[in-house]
Amino acid sequence: MLAAQVVPALRSLADRHSSETVLVVTHGGPSRVAQAHAAGIDYHEARRRETVLDNCAVCRFAVEDGDFRRLG
C-alpha cells in the first residue's frame, strides 16, 4: 500500500530536518497520500473526494510531532 511507504518516509524526512524546509518532488500518488493523511482520511477516500492533481501542483505541509498539517 502506497500510504504505508509514503507517510513513514515523509515523517523520517521531517525528523531529520526538523528546523528546515524540505522540498520533495514526486508524482500525484504520494502527494495525494500526504493530503489524505493530513485530512485524516485514507487514500481511496481522497481520490473519491478530489479531482486529479494538476501537473506541477505544489502541496505544502507542516509536520509537527509526527502530525501532518496542510498549509495554504
C-alpha positions in Angstrom: 0.0 0.0 0.0 1.4 3.4 -1.0 0.5 5.1 2.2 2.5 2.6 4.2 5.6 3.8 2.4 4.9 7.5 1.8 3.8 8.5 5.3 6.8 7.0 7.2 9.2 8.4 4.5 7.8 11.9 5.0 7.9 11.6 8.8 11.6 10.5 8.6 12.5 13.4 6.4 10.7 15.8 8.8 12.5 14.3 11.8 15.9 14.6 10.1 15.3 18.2 9.0 13.1 19.4 11.9 14.2 23.1 11.7 14.4 23.2 7.9 12.1 23.5 4.9 12.4 20.4 2.7 11.3 20.1 -1.0 10.0 16.7 -2.1 9.4 16.2 -5.8 7.0 13.3 -6.6 4.1 12.4 -8.8 0.4 12.7 -7.8 0.0 9.5 -5.9 2.3 10.3 -3.0 1.1 13.9 -3.0 -2.5 12.6 -2.6 -1.4 10.2 0.2 0.1 13.2 2.1 -3.0 15.3 1.5 -5.3 12.4 2.7 -3.2 11.8 5.8 -3.2 15.5 6.7 -7.0 15.4 6.3 -7.4 12.3 8.4 -8.9 10.2 5.6 -7.5 7.3 3.6 -6.1 7.5 0.1 -9.2 5.9 -1.6 -11.5 8.5 0.1 -9.2 11.3 -1.0 -9.4 10.1 -4.6 -13.2 10.0 -4.4 -13.4 13.5 -3.0 -10.9 15.4 -5.0 -10.2 15.9 -8.7 -6.9 14.9 -10.3 -3.9 16.9 -9.2 -2.6 19.3 -11.8 0.8 18.7 -13.3 3.4 20.6 -11.3 1.0 21.1 -8.4 2.5 22.4 -5.2 1.3 20.9 -2.0 2.6 22.4 1.2 2.6 20.6 4.6 4.0 21.1 8.1 4.9 18.0 10.1 4.9 18.6 13.8 5.3 15.8 16.3 4.6 13.4 13.5 1.3 15.0 12.6 0.8 16.4 9.1 -1.0 19.7 8.5 -1.7 21.1 5.1 -0.6 24.6 4.6 -2.4 27.0 2.3 
